[in-house]
Amino acid sequence: MPTKKITKGESKVSKTTAKSAVKKSSTVKGKKALTQAPCEQCFWITDGRVLSNLTELRDALASMTDDVFMYHVTKERNDFADWIEHVLQDAELASSFRKSKKPNTARDVVVSRLRIYTI
């Protein structure tokens, strides 16, 4: 069986491709898997949307009215933060989320935290 001679240009491409693959995989190291809530523990927003993970919460907050947000977030309770802490098991995000008083600031908190997750 004839053997193929590898030229210098081909080996450089192979090395570059290998380096790129290593960089891509190393960015995933240390990240957590995104938690998916089981159906019975999904978050039901008063506007009818149902959330099962943080990316869905991020997207919902982007278009959420202040009235809908304030239904779930009052001085006495924060339904979103409770769900994040107890169902999605992210106490650090829940703590940060509790400081948010508007949907857009809450979305910023979620977007920032999503950086630690693989999506």
Backbone atoms as SQL, in Angstrom:
CREATE TABLE atoms (id INTEGER PRIMARY KEY, chain TEXT, resi INTEGER, resn TEXT, atom TEXT, x REAL, y REAL, z REAL);
INSERT INTO atoms VALUES
  (1, 'A', 1, 'MET', 'N', 0.846, -1.169, 0.000),
  (2, 'A', 1, 'MET', 'CA', 0.000, 0.000, 0.000),
  (3, 'A', 1, 'MET', 'C', 0.893, 1.233, 0.000),
  (4, 'A', 2, 'PRO', 'N', 0.657, 2.200, -0.907),
  (5, 'A', 2, 'PRO', 'CA', 1.513, 3.376, -0.968),
  (6, 'A', 2, 'PRO', 'C', 1.257, 4.301, 0.211),
  (7, 'A', 3, 'THR', 'N', 2.308, 4.939, 0.665),
  (8, 'A', 3, 'THR', 'CA', 2.159, 5.890, 1.756),
  (9, 'A', 3, 'THR', 'C', 2.157, 7.293, 1.201),
  (10, 'A', 4, 'LYS', 'N', 1.393, 8.166, 1.827),
  (11, 'A', 4, 'LYS', 'CA', 1.289, 9.550, 1.387),
  (12, 'A', 4, 'LYS', 'C', 2.365, 10.365, 2.079),
  (13, 'A', 5, 'LYS', 'N', 3.058, 11.145, 1.300),
  (14, 'A', 5, 'LYS', 'CA', 4.088, 12.011, 1.855),
  (15, 'A', 5, 'LYS', 'C', 3.415, 13.273, 2.391),
  (16, 'A', 6, 'ILE', 'N', 3.682, 13.623, 3.631),
  (17, 'A', 6, 'ILE', 'CA', 3.095, 14.817, 4.249),
  (18, 'A', 6, 'ILE', 'C', 4.042, 15.980, 4.028),
  (19, 'A', 7, 'THR', 'N', 3.504, 17.025, 3.454),
  (20, 'A', 7, 'THR', 'CA', 4.329, 18.209, 3.208),
  (21, 'A', 7, 'THR', 'C', 4.299, 19.111, 4.424),
  (22, 'A', 8, 'LYS', 'N', 5.173, 20.085, 4.452),
  (23, 'A', 8, 'LYS', 'CA', 5.242, 21.008, 5.588),
  (24, 'A', 8, 'LYS', 'C', 3.932, 21.770, 5.764),
  (25, 'A', 9, 'GLY', 'N', 3.334, 22.197, 4.685),
  (26, 'A', 9, 'GLY', 'CA', 2.076, 22.946, 4.755),
  (27, 'A', 9, 'GLY', 'C', 0.962, 22.137, 5.389),
  (28, 'A', 10, 'GLU', 'N', 0.918, 20.859, 5.076),
  (29, 'A', 10, 'GLU', 'CA', -0.125, 19.999, 5.643),
  (30, 'A', 10, 'GLU', 'C', 0.055, 19.818, 7.144),
  (31, 'A', 11, 'SER', 'N', 1.283, 19.660, 7.587),
  (32, 'A', 11, 'SER', 'CA', 1.507, 19.464, 9.017),
  (33, 'A', 11, 'SER', 'C', 1.172, 20.719, 9.805),
  (34, 'A', 12, 'LYS', 'N', 1.407, 21.897, 9.213),
  (35, 'A', 12, 'LYS', 'CA', 1.052, 23.145, 9.887),
  (36, 'A', 12, 'LYS', 'C', -0.454, 23.253, 10.059),
  (37, 'A', 13, 'VAL', 'N', -1.180, 22.871, 9.035),
  (38, 'A', 13, 'VAL', 'CA', -2.644, 22.898, 9.130),
  (39, 'A', 13, 'VAL', 'C', -3.100, 21.948, 10.229),
  (40, 'A', 14, 'SER', 'N', -2.514, 20.787, 10.283),
  (41, 'A', 14, 'SER', 'CA', -2.893, 19.808, 11.299),
  (42, 'A', 14, 'SER', 'C', -2.619, 20.336, 12.695),
  (43, 'A', 15, 'LYS', 'N', -1.440, 20.967, 12.878),
  (44, 'A', 15, 'LYS', 'CA', -1.104, 21.522, 14.186),
  (45, 'A', 15, 'LYS', 'C', -2.047, 22.648, 14.556),
  (46, 'A', 16, 'THR', 'N', -2.368, 23.522, 13.604),
  (47, 'A', 16, 'THR', 'CA', -3.282, 24.637, 13.875),
  (48, 'A', 16, 'THR', 'C', -4.654, 24.111, 14.259),
  (49, 'A', 17, 'THR', 'N', -5.130, 23.119, 13.522),
  (50, 'A', 17, 'THR', 'CA', -6.430, 22.531, 13.817),
  (51, 'A', 17, 'THR', 'C', -6.434, 21.894, 15.199),
  (52, 'A', 18, 'ALA', 'N', -5.375, 21.208, 15.535),
  (53, 'A', 18, 'ALA', 'CA', -5.274, 20.580, 16.852),
  (54, 'A', 18, 'ALA', 'C', -5.255, 21.622, 17.956),
  (55, 'A', 19, 'LYS', 'N', -4.526, 22.725, 17.752),
  (56, 'A', 19, 'LYS', 'CA', -4.476, 23.788, 18.756),
  (57, 'A', 19, 'LYS', 'C', -5.852, 24.413, 18.933),
  (58, 'A', 20, 'SER', 'N', -6.570, 24.647, 17.835),
  (59, 'A', 20, 'SER', 'CA', -7.912, 25.228, 17.924),
  (60, 'A', 20, 'SER', 'C', -8.842, 24.329, 18.715),
  (61, 'A', 21, 'ALA', 'N', -8.737, 23.030, 18.462),
  (62, 'A', 21, 'ALA', 'CA', -9.593, 22.082, 19.178),
  (63, 'A', 21, 'ALA', 'C', -9.304, 22.102, 20.668),
  (64, 'A', 22, 'VAL', 'N', -8.043, 22.232, 21.036),
  (65, 'A', 22, 'VAL', 'CA', -7.672, 22.273, 22.451),
  (66, 'A', 22, 'VAL', 'C', -8.217, 23.540, 23.094),
  (67, 'A', 23, 'LYS', 'N', -8.115, 24.667, 22.417),
  (68, 'A', 23, 'LYS', 'CA', -8.622, 25.923, 22.966),
  (69, 'A', 23, 'LYS', 'C', -10.122, 25.857, 23.181),
  (70, 'A', 24, 'LYS', 'N', -10.826, 25.310, 22.214),
  (71, 'A', 24, 'LYS', 'CA', -12.281, 25.217, 22.339),
  (72, 'A', 24, 'LYS', 'C', -12.681, 24.334, 23.509),
  (73, 'A', 25, 'SER', 'N', -12.026, 23.206, 23.656),
  (74, 'A', 25, 'SER', 'CA', -12.407, 22.295, 24.731),
  (75, 'A', 25, 'SER', 'C', -11.990, 22.837, 26.094),
  (76, 'A', 26, 'SER', 'N', -10.894, 23.611, 26.138),
  (77, 'A', 26, 'SER', 'CA', -10.452, 24.129, 27.425),
  (78, 'A', 26, 'SER', 'C', -11.372, 25.237, 27.943),
  (79, 'A', 27, 'THR', 'N', -12.107, 25.921, 27.048),
  (80, 'A', 27, 'THR', 'CA', -13.034, 26.945, 27.512),
  (81, 'A', 27, 'THR', 'C', -14.253, 26.323, 28.190),
  (82, 'A', 28, 'VAL', 'N', -14.508, 25.061, 27.940),
  (83, 'A', 28, 'VAL', 'CA', -15.641, 24.372, 28.555),
  (84, 'A', 28, 'VAL', 'C', -15.270, 23.864, 29.949),
  (85, 'A', 29, 'LYS', 'N', -13.978, 23.663, 30.190),
  (86, 'A', 29, 'LYS', 'CA', -13.543, 23.184, 31.493),
  (87, 'A', 29, 'LYS', 'C', -13.986, 24.137, 32.588),
  (88, 'A', 30, 'GLY', 'N', -14.425, 23.577, 33.683),
  (89, 'A', 30, 'GLY', 'CA', -14.810, 24.387, 34.825),
  (90, 'A', 30, 'GLY', 'C', -16.221, 24.930, 34.751),
  (91, 'A', 31, 'LYS', 'N', -16.900, 24.722, 33.647),
  (92, 'A', 31, 'LYS', 'CA', -18.278, 25.206, 33.527),
  (93, 'A', 31, 'LYS', 'C', -19.249, 24.150, 34.036),
  (94, 'A', 32, 'LYS', 'N', -20.381, 24.635, 34.513),
  (95, 'A', 32, 'LYS', 'CA', -21.408, 23.746, 35.029),
  (96, 'A', 32, 'LYS', 'C', -22.447, 23.477, 33.940),
  (97, 'A', 33, 'ALA', 'N', -23.056, 22.323, 34.013),
  (98, 'A', 33, 'ALA', 'CA', -24.145, 22.003, 33.097),
  (99, 'A', 33, 'ALA', 'C', -25.374, 22.821, 33.488),
  (100, 'A', 34, 'LEU', 'N', -26.060, 23.336, 32.501),
  (101, 'A', 34, 'LEU', 'CA', -27.267, 24.108, 32.742),
  (102, 'A', 34, 'LEU', 'C', -28.357, 23.189, 33.282),
  (103, 'A', 35, 'THR', 'N', -28.944, 23.554, 34.406),
  (104, 'A', 35, 'THR', 'CA', -29.980, 22.737, 35.036),
  (105, 'A', 35, 'THR', 'C', -31.308, 22.923, 34.327),
  (106, 'A', 36, 'GLN', 'N', -31.955, 21.823, 34.033),
  (107, 'A', 36, 'GLN', 'CA', -33.275, 21.812, 33.411),
  (108, 'A', 36, 'GLN', 'C', -34.277, 21.366, 34.468),
  (109, 'A', 37, 'ALA', 'N', -35.250, 22.210, 34.777),
  (110, 'A', 37, 'ALA', 'CA', -36.250, 21.855, 35.787),
  (111, 'A', 37, 'ALA', 'C', -37.191, 20.794, 35.233),
  (112, 'A', 38, 'PRO', 'N', -37.547, 19.817, 36.063),
  (113, 'A', 38, 'PRO', 'CA', -38.556, 18.848, 35.623),
  (114, 'A', 38, 'PRO', 'C', -39.895, 19.555, 35.408),
  (115, 'A', 39, 'CYS', 'N', -40.744, 18.975, 34.582),
  (116, 'A', 39, 'CYS', 'CA', -42.026, 19.607, 34.228),
  (117, 'A', 39, 'CYS', 'C', -42.805, 20.104, 35.444),
  (118, 'A', 40, 'GLU', 'N', -42.842, 19.282, 36.485),
  (119, 'A', 40, 'GLU', 'CA', -43.637, 19.650, 37.660),
  (120, 'A', 40, 'GLU', 'C', -43.007, 20.774, 38.478),
  (121, 'A', 41, 'GLN', 'N', -41.772, 21.160, 38.164),
  (122, 'A', 41, 'GLN', 'CA', -41.112, 22.243, 38.894),
  (123, 'A', 41, 'GLN', 'C', -40.770, 23.427, 37.991),
  (124, 'A', 42, 'CYS', 'N', -41.372, 23.470, 36.799),
  (125, 'A', 42, 'CYS', 'CA', -41.173, 24.613, 35.919),
  (126, 'A', 42, 'CYS', 'C', -41.796, 25.855, 36.546),
  (127, 'A', 43, 'PHE', 'N', -41.339, 27.015, 36.120),
  (128, 'A', 43, 'PHE', 'CA', -41.848, 28.276, 36.652),
  (129, 'A', 43, 'PHE', 'C', -42.947, 28.781, 35.730),
  (130, 'A', 44, 'TRP', 'N', -44.108, 29.016, 36.283),
  (131, 'A', 44, 'TRP', 'CA', -45.249, 29.532, 35.522),
  (132, 'A', 44, 'TRP', 'C', -45.373, 31.025, 35.782),
  (133, 'A', 45, 'ILE', 'N', -45.121, 31.814, 34.764),
  (134, 'A', 45, 'ILE', 'CA', -45.239, 33.271, 34.878),
  (135, 'A', 45, 'ILE', 'C', -46.704, 33.644, 34.696),
  (136, 'A', 46, 'THR', 'N', -47.122, 34.723, 35.322),
  (137, 'A', 46, 'THR', 'CA', -48.528, 35.131, 35.241),
  (138, 'A', 46, 'THR', 'C', -48.965, 35.486, 33.824),
  (139, 'A', 47, 'ASP', 'N', -48.028, 35.760, 32.920),
  (140, 'A', 47, 'ASP', 'CA', -48.403, 36.072, 31.536),
  (141, 'A', 47, 'ASP', 'C', -48.583, 34.809, 30.694),
  (142, 'A', 48, 'GLY', 'N', -48.456, 33.626, 31.313),
  (143, 'A', 48, 'GLY', 'CA', -48.720, 32.374, 30.628),
  (144, 'A', 48, 'GLY', 'C', -47.486, 31.616, 30.173),
  (145, 'A', 49, 'ARG', 'N', -46.325, 32.249, 30.203),
  (146, 'A', 49, 'ARG', 'CA', -45.106, 31.548, 29.788),
  (147, 'A', 49, 'ARG', 'C', -44.645, 30.587, 30.879),
  (148, 'A', 50, 'VAL', 'N', -44.006, 29.511, 30.436),
  (149, 'A', 50, 'VAL', 'CA', -43.502, 28.497, 31.352),
  (150, 'A', 50, 'VAL', 'C', -42.000, 28.368, 31.138),
  (151, 'A', 51, 'LEU', 'N', -41.238, 28.436, 32.241),
  (152, 'A', 51, 'LEU', 'CA', -39.779, 28.408, 32.176),
  (153, 'A', 51, 'LEU', 'C', -39.246, 27.123, 32.778),
  (154, 'A', 52, 'SER', 'N', -38.197, 26.582, 32.142),
  (155, 'A', 52, 'SER', 'CA', -37.593, 25.374, 32.689),
  (156, 'A', 52, 'SER', 'C', -36.096, 25.520, 32.933),
  (157, 'A', 53, 'ASN', 'N', -35.486, 26.647, 32.528),
  (158, 'A', 53, 'ASN', 'CA', -34.058, 26.838, 32.768),
  (159, 'A', 53, 'ASN', 'C', -33.696, 28.323, 32.715),
  (160, 'A', 54, 'LEU', 'N', -32.439, 28.625, 32.962),
  (161, 'A', 54, 'LEU', 'CA', -31.995, 30.020, 33.031),
  (162, 'A', 54, 'LEU', 'C', -32.018, 30.735, 31.687),
  (163, 'A', 55, 'THR', 'N', -31.785, 30.029, 30.603),
  (164, 'A', 55, 'THR', 'CA', -31.838, 30.710, 29.299),
  (165, 'A', 55, 'THR', 'C', -33.270, 31.141, 28.981),
  (166, 'A', 56, 'GLU', 'N', -34.228, 30.337, 29.371),
  (167, 'A', 56, 'GLU', 'CA', -35.628, 30.719, 29.168),
  (168, 'A', 56, 'GLU', 'C', -36.001, 31.894, 30.072),
  (169, 'A', 57, 'LEU', 'N', -35.467, 31.914, 31.287),
  (170, 'A', 57, 'LEU', 'CA', -35.707, 33.047, 32.185),
  (171, 'A', 57, 'LEU', 'C', -35.097, 34.318, 31.597),
  (172, 'A', 58, 'ARG', 'N', -33.868, 34.221, 31.110),
  (173, 'A', 58, 'ARG', 'CA', -33.205, 35.370, 30.476),
  (174, 'A', 58, 'ARG', 'C', -34.063, 35.930, 29.349),
  (175, 'A', 59, 'ASP', 'N', -34.551, 35.051, 28.480),
  (176, 'A', 59, 'ASP', 'CA', -35.360, 35.480, 27.343),
  (177, 'A', 59, 'ASP', 'C', -36.688, 36.084, 27.789),
  (178, 'A', 60, 'ALA', 'N', -37.297, 35.510, 28.803),
  (179, 'A', 60, 'ALA', 'CA', -38.575, 36.030, 29.314),
  (180, 'A', 60, 'ALA', 'C', -38.391, 37.416, 29.932),
  (181, 'A', 61, 'LEU', 'N', -37.311, 37.598, 30.667),
  (182, 'A', 61, 'LEU', 'CA', -37.054, 38.897, 31.303),
  (183, 'A', 61, 'LEU', 'C', -36.826, 40.000, 30.276),
  (184, 'A', 62, 'ALA', 'N', -36.330, 39.643, 29.105),
  (185, 'A', 62, 'ALA', 'CA', -36.062, 40.632, 28.058),
  (186, 'A', 62, 'ALA', 'C', -37.339, 41.324, 27.577),
  (187, 'A', 63, 'SER', 'N', -38.457, 40.617, 27.636),
  (188, 'A', 63, 'SER', 'CA', -39.714, 41.199, 27.161),
  (189, 'A', 63, 'SER', 'C', -40.774, 41.315, 28.256),
  (190, 'A', 64, 'MET', 'N', -40.387, 41.088, 29.496),
  (191, 'A', 64, 'MET', 'CA', -41.336, 41.094, 30.605),
  (192, 'A', 64, 'MET', 'C', -41.704, 42.527, 31.010),
  (193, 'A', 65, 'THR', 'N', -42.993, 42.751, 31.240),
  (194, 'A', 65, 'THR', 'CA', -43.430, 44.059, 31.715),
  (195, 'A', 65, 'THR', 'C', -43.118, 44.200, 33.202),
  (196, 'A', 66, 'ASP', 'N', -43.048, 45.443, 33.652),
  (197, 'A', 66, 'ASP', 'CA', -42.807, 45.695, 35.074),
  (198, 'A', 66, 'ASP', 'C', -43.923, 45.096, 35.929),
  (199, 'A', 67, 'ASP', 'N', -45.162, 45.160, 35.433),
  (200, 'A', 67, 'ASP', 'CA', -46.305, 44.631, 36.197),
  (201, 'A', 67, 'ASP', 'C', -46.177, 43.126, 36.427),
  (202, 'A', 68, 'VAL', 'N', -45.807, 42.401, 35.395),
  (203, 'A', 68, 'VAL', 'CA', -45.642, 40.947, 35.533),
  (204, 'A', 68, 'VAL', 'C', -44.489, 40.658, 36.489),
  (205, 'A', 69, 'PHE', 'N', -43.383, 41.375, 36.328),
  (206, 'A', 69, 'PHE', 'CA', -42.230, 41.178, 37.202),
  (207, 'A', 69, 'PHE', 'C', -42.604, 41.449, 38.660),
  (208, 'A', 70, 'MET', 'N', -43.303, 42.559, 38.890),
  (209, 'A', 70, 'MET', 'CA', -43.652, 42.939, 40.258),
  (210, 'A', 70, 'MET', 'C', -44.697, 42.011, 40.887),
  (211, 'A', 71, 'TYR', 'N', -45.427, 41.262, 40.077),
  (212, 'A', 71, 'TYR', 'CA', -46.324, 40.258, 40.629),
  (213, 'A', 71, 'TYR', 'C', -45.514, 39.178, 41.344),
  (214, 'A', 72, 'HIS', 'N', -44.390, 38.821, 40.757),
  (215, 'A', 72, 'HIS', 'CA', -43.554, 37.749, 41.294),
  (216, 'A', 72, 'HIS', 'C', -42.477, 38.237, 42.254),
  (217, 'A', 73, 'VAL', 'N', -42.188, 39.525, 42.232),
  (218, 'A', 73, 'VAL', 'CA', -41.136, 40.098, 43.077),
  (219, 'A', 73, 'VAL', 'C', -41.736, 41.234, 43.908),
  (220, 'A', 74, 'THR', 'N', -41.865, 40.984, 45.216),
  (221, 'A', 74, 'THR', 'CA', -42.384, 41.995, 46.138),
  (222, 'A', 74, 'THR', 'C', -41.401, 42.139, 47.293),
  (223, 'A', 75, 'LYS', 'N', -41.731, 43.008, 48.230),
  (224, 'A', 75, 'LYS', 'CA', -40.883, 43.146, 49.422),
  (225, 'A', 75, 'LYS', 'C', -40.899, 41.867, 50.256),
  (226, 'A', 76, 'GLU', 'N', -42.015, 41.153, 50.214),
  (227, 'A', 76, 'GLU', 'CA', -42.180, 39.951, 51.032),
  (228, 'A', 76, 'GLU', 'C', -41.613, 38.684, 50.399),
  (229, 'A', 77, 'ARG', 'N', -41.574, 38.640, 49.065),
  (230, 'A', 77, 'ARG', 'CA', -41.138, 37.409, 48.401),
  (231, 'A', 77, 'ARG', 'C', -40.510, 37.718, 47.045),
  (232, 'A', 78, 'ASN', 'N', -39.753, 36.740, 46.548),
  (233, 'A', 78, 'ASN', 'CA', -39.191, 36.819, 45.201),
  (234, 'A', 78, 'ASN', 'C', -39.310, 35.411, 44.612),
  (235, 'A', 79, 'ASP', 'N', -40.380, 35.205, 43.878),
  (236, 'A', 79, 'ASP', 'CA', -40.665, 33.882, 43.325),
  (237, 'A', 79, 'ASP', 'C', -39.545, 33.394, 42.406),
  (238, 'A', 80, 'PHE', 'N', -38.995, 34.291, 41.594),
  (239, 'A', 80, 'PHE', 'CA', -37.923, 33.903, 40.678),
  (240, 'A', 80, 'PHE', 'C', -36.691, 33.433, 41.455),
  (241, 'A', 81, 'ALA', 'N', -36.270, 34.224, 42.425),
  (242, 'A', 81, 'ALA', 'CA', -35.078, 33.875, 43.210),
  (243, 'A', 81, 'ALA', 'C', -35.287, 32.568, 43.964),
  (244, 'A', 82, 'ASP', 'N', -36.484, 32.368, 44.510),
  (245, 'A', 82, 'ASP', 'CA', -36.777, 31.106, 45.209),
  (246, 'A', 82, 'ASP', 'C', -36.669, 29.917, 44.254),
  (247, 'A', 83, 'TRP', 'N', -37.203, 30.077, 43.046),
  (248, 'A', 83, 'TRP', 'CA', -37.137, 29.014, 42.041),
  (249, 'A', 83, 'TRP', 'C', -35.686, 28.745, 41.640),
  (250, 'A', 84, 'ILE', 'N', -34.928, 29.802, 41.416),
  (251, 'A', 84, 'ILE', 'CA', -33.514, 29.660, 41.049),
  (252, 'A', 84, 'ILE', 'C', -32.753, 28.919, 42.148),
  (253, 'A', 85, 'GLU', 'N', -33.007, 29.279, 43.393),
  (254, 'A', 85, 'GLU', 'CA', -32.288, 28.669, 44.509),
  (255, 'A', 85, 'GLU', 'C', -32.695, 27.216, 44.752),
  (256, 'A', 86, 'HIS', 'N', -33.988, 26.959, 44.803),
  (257, 'A', 86, 'HIS', 'CA', -34.461, 25.646, 45.233),
  (258, 'A', 86, 'HIS', 'C', -34.627, 24.632, 44.110),
  (259, 'A', 87, 'VAL', 'N', -34.982, 25.084, 42.931),
  (260, 'A', 87, 'VAL', 'CA', -35.184, 24.144, 41.821),
  (261, 'A', 87, 'VAL', 'C', -33.930, 24.044, 40.960),
  (262, 'A', 88, 'LEU', 'N', -33.378, 25.194, 40.573),
  (263, 'A', 88, 'LEU', 'CA', -32.195, 25.183, 39.707),
  (264, 'A', 88, 'LEU', 'C', -30.898, 25.050, 40.492),
  (265, 'A', 89, 'GLN', 'N', -30.986, 25.113, 41.817),
  (266, 'A', 89, 'GLN', 'CA', -29.839, 24.878, 42.713),
  (267, 'A', 89, 'GLN', 'C', -28.680, 25.850, 42.487),
  (268, 'A', 90, 'ASP', 'N', -29.009, 27.160, 42.357),
  (269, 'A', 90, 'ASP', 'CA', -27.965, 28.168, 42.196),
  (270, 'A', 90, 'ASP', 'C', -28.197, 29.278, 43.224),
  (271, 'A', 91, 'ALA', 'N', -27.708, 29.048, 44.428),
  (272, 'A', 91, 'ALA', 'CA', -27.918, 29.983, 45.534),
  (273, 'A', 91, 'ALA', 'C', -27.228, 31.326, 45.287),
  (274, 'A', 92, 'GLU', 'N', -26.074, 31.293, 44.640),
  (275, 'A', 92, 'GLU', 'CA', -25.348, 32.538, 44.375),
  (276, 'A', 92, 'GLU', 'C', -26.128, 33.441, 43.423),
  (277, 'A', 93, 'LEU', 'N', -26.667, 32.867, 42.364),
  (278, 'A', 93, 'LEU', 'CA', -27.492, 33.650, 41.438),
  (279, 'A', 93, 'LEU', 'C', -28.755, 34.131, 42.137),
  (280, 'A', 94, 'ALA', 'N', -29.375, 33.288, 42.923),
  (281, 'A', 94, 'ALA', 'CA', -30.592, 33.672, 43.634),
  (282, 'A', 94, 'ALA', 'C', -30.334, 34.884, 44.519),
  (283, 'A', 95, 'SER', 'N', -29.211, 34.890, 45.204),
  (284, 'A', 95, 'SER', 'CA', -28.859, 36.017, 46.072),
  (285, 'A', 95, 'SER', 'C', -28.701, 37.307, 45.272),
  (286, 'A', 96, 'SER', 'N', -28.025, 37.229, 44.152),
  (287, 'A', 96, 'SER', 'CA', -27.855, 38.406, 43.286),
  (288, 'A', 96, 'SER', 'C', -29.180, 38.846, 42.686),
  (289, 'A', 97, 'PHE', 'N', -29.998, 37.876, 42.308),
  (290, 'A', 97, 'PHE', 'CA', -31.290, 38.173, 41.689),
  (291, 'A', 97, 'PHE', 'C', -32.198, 38.923, 42.653),
  (292, 'A', 98, 'ARG', 'N', -32.126, 38.600, 43.933),
  (293, 'A', 98, 'ARG', 'CA', -32.980, 39.246, 44.935),
  (294, 'A', 98, 'ARG', 'C', -32.749, 40.763, 45.006),
  (295, 'A', 99, 'LYS', 'N', -31.614, 41.232, 44.568),
  (296, 'A', 99, 'LYS', 'CA', -31.301, 42.668, 44.594),
  (297, 'A', 99, 'LYS', 'C', -31.920, 43.413, 43.418),
  (298, 'A', 100, 'SER', 'N', -32.405, 42.698, 42.414),
  (299, 'A', 100, 'SER', 'CA', -32.976, 43.312, 41.217),
  (300, 'A', 100, 'SER', 'C', -34.403, 43.776, 41.473),
  (301, 'A', 101, 'LYS', 'N', -34.672, 44.982, 41.012),
  (302, 'A', 101, 'LYS', 'CA', -36.008, 45.549, 41.205),
  (303, 'A', 101, 'LYS', 'C', -36.770, 45.740, 39.901),
  (304, 'A', 102, 'LYS', 'N', -36.101, 45.497, 38.771),
  (305, 'A', 102, 'LYS', 'CA', -36.714, 45.657, 37.450),
  (306, 'A', 102, 'LYS', 'C', -36.319, 44.468, 36.576),
  (307, 'A', 103, 'PRO', 'N', -37.142, 44.132, 35.575),
  (308, 'A', 103, 'PRO', 'CA', -36.826, 42.992, 34.720),
  (309, 'A', 103, 'PRO', 'C', -35.490, 43.134, 33.976),
  (310, 'A', 104, 'ASN', 'N', -35.162, 44.343, 33.512),
  (311, 'A', 104, 'ASN', 'CA', -33.917, 44.495, 32.747),
  (312, 'A', 104, 'ASN', 'C', -32.678, 44.313, 33.620),
  (313, 'A', 105, 'THR', 'N', -32.706, 44.748, 34.878),
  (314, 'A', 105, 'THR', 'CA', -31.554, 44.527, 35.759),
  (315, 'A', 105, 'THR', 'C', -31.474, 43.053, 36.171),
  (316, 'A', 106, 'ALA', 'N', -32.607, 42.423, 36.347),
  (317, 'A', 106, 'ALA', 'CA', -32.633, 40.993, 36.665),
  (318, 'A', 106, 'ALA', 'C', -32.074, 40.192, 35.486),
  (319, 'A', 107, 'ARG', 'N', -32.420, 40.599, 34.279),
  (320, 'A', 107, 'ARG', 'CA', -31.897, 39.926, 33.087),
  (321, 'A', 107, 'ARG', 'C', -30.380, 40.060, 33.032),
  (322, 'A', 108, 'ASP', 'N', -29.848, 41.231, 33.328),
  (323, 'A', 108, 'ASP', 'CA', -28.397, 41.434, 33.331),
  (324, 'A', 108, 'ASP', 'C', -27.703, 40.482, 34.315),
  (325, 'A', 109, 'VAL', 'N', -28.316, 40.281, 35.468),
  (326, 'A', 109, 'VAL', 'CA', -27.767, 39.371, 36.477),
  (327, 'A', 109, 'VAL', 'C', -27.741, 37.940, 35.936),
  (328, 'A', 110, 'VAL', 'N', -28.818, 37.527, 35.288),
  (329, 'A', 110, 'VAL', 'CA', -28.896, 36.177, 34.737),
  (330, 'A', 110, 'VAL', 'C', -27.890, 36.006, 33.593),
  (331, 'A', 111, 'VAL', 'N', -27.809, 36.992, 32.709),
  (332, 'A', 111, 'VAL', 'CA', -26.863, 36.931, 31.590),
  (333, 'A', 111, 'VAL', 'C', -25.439, 36.779, 32.107),
  (334, 'A', 112, 'SER', 'N', -25.091, 37.544, 33.102),
  (335, 'A', 112, 'SER', 'CA', -23.754, 37.470, 33.686),
  (336, 'A', 112, 'SER', 'C', -23.477, 36.086, 34.271),
  (337, 'A', 113, 'ARG', 'N', -24.440, 35.537, 34.954),
  (338, 'A', 113, 'ARG', 'CA', -24.263, 34.239, 35.602),
  (339, 'A', 113, 'ARG', 'C', -24.222, 33.094, 34.588),
  (340, 'A', 114, 'LEU', 'N', -24.894, 33.237, 33.468),
  (341, 'A', 114, 'LEU', 'CA', -24.903, 32.179, 32.465),
  (342, 'A', 114, 'LEU', 'C', -23.503, 31.890, 31.920),
  (343, 'A', 115, 'ARG', 'N', -22.567, 32.780, 32.153),
  (344, 'A', 115, 'ARG', 'CA', -21.198, 32.562, 31.669),
  (345, 'A', 115, 'ARG', 'C', -20.529, 31.366, 32.324),
  (346, 'A', 116, 'ILE', 'N', -21.023, 30.954, 33.483),
  (347, 'A', 116, 'ILE', 'CA', -20.409, 29.806, 34.158),
  (348, 'A', 116, 'ILE', 'C', -21.018, 28.481, 33.717),
  (349, 'A', 117, 'TYR', 'N', -22.026, 28.554, 32.864),
  (350, 'A', 117, 'TYR', 'CA', -22.728, 27.358, 32.423),
  (351, 'A', 117, 'TYR', 'C', -22.390, 27.001, 30.981),
  (352, 'A', 118, 'THR', 'N', -22.443, 25.717, 30.677),
  (353, 'A', 118, 'THR', 'CA', -22.387, 25.281, 29.294),
  (354, 'A', 118, 'THR', 'C', -23.818, 25.298, 28.774),
  (355, 'A', 119, 'ILE', 'N', -23.990, 25.863, 27.617),
  (356, 'A', 119, 'ILE', 'CA', -25.349, 25.991, 27.060),
  (357, 'A', 119, 'ILE', 'C', -25.420, 25.250, 25.753);
